[in-house]
Amino acid sequence: MNARQVRNVSLALPDVDCIVFWTKNPAPMLDRLHLLKDYPKYFQFTLTPYDRDVEPNLPPKSELIDTLLRLSDKIGKKRIIWRYDPVLLTDKISIDYHVDHFGDLAKRLSGHTERCVISFIDMYRHIQNRMADLCIRPPDESEMRTLAKNIAKIAGRFGMAVETCAEAIDLSDIGIGHGKCIDDRLISELTGRNLPVQKDKYQRELCGCVSSVDIGEYNTCGHGCRYCYANVSRAKMEKNRSLQSDQSALLIGKINDQ
């Protein structure tokens, strides 16, 4: 990596308003959370109903549920945002399938989160090629409304509000609003400070997130989820992961002088 292409992001406590983590499995962090005890933070925790044909390398759902519960017990339920996304359909995964599994998950997560975020799958070209054998498709508007109505009803029963992420569909009539993953309202609530931030102009038009610094890298996650837009190919992912080093200041690779 050319040093002139590297941006340094300060994580000094005075320079950080809040850290927002995206994860499907924060288990490796649980014993290290004390290192972040002084930082305002919350977690976007993705937990879906899909099996290994869709999410091949994730731990069993029972383990992920236990991890979410443990994380919530450590940092508080307000700091846990449950992401039930992306919603997709196949010959086996129907609206009824989602309703049943969402209900089961919501019951098991009850008391450990107050908010659930849903979104519907975006069929990027490289995703279509990767999932062709599964015949995955996005729900149509009627299916979106049917599922959303059931999700809102179930979530309400277990003390959760539901929001969408970067969706055009208006579901306000059933109590589902448009959410923000980087949420200035939640950050202000957690920190007790009003932040002078605007919508992130570099995100998609429908994205409600406020401006932030993204620390992450595409083509590095080994979970292998078939719907993932952030991994273009397995080969590229494996190459990038081979470049990771605990001795480097970068997520992958190292800085050279060229």
PyMOL commands that set and color helices and strands:
alter all, ss='L'
color gray80, all
select helices_A, chain A and resi 3-5+13-15+27-36+61-75+77-79+95-109+125-130+132-134+141-157+172-174+184-191+234-242
alter helices_A, ss='H'
color red, helices_A
select strands_A, chain A and resi 19-23+41-46+80-87+115-120+161-164+177-178
alter strands_A, ss='S'
color yellow, strands_A
deselect
rebuild
show_as cartoon
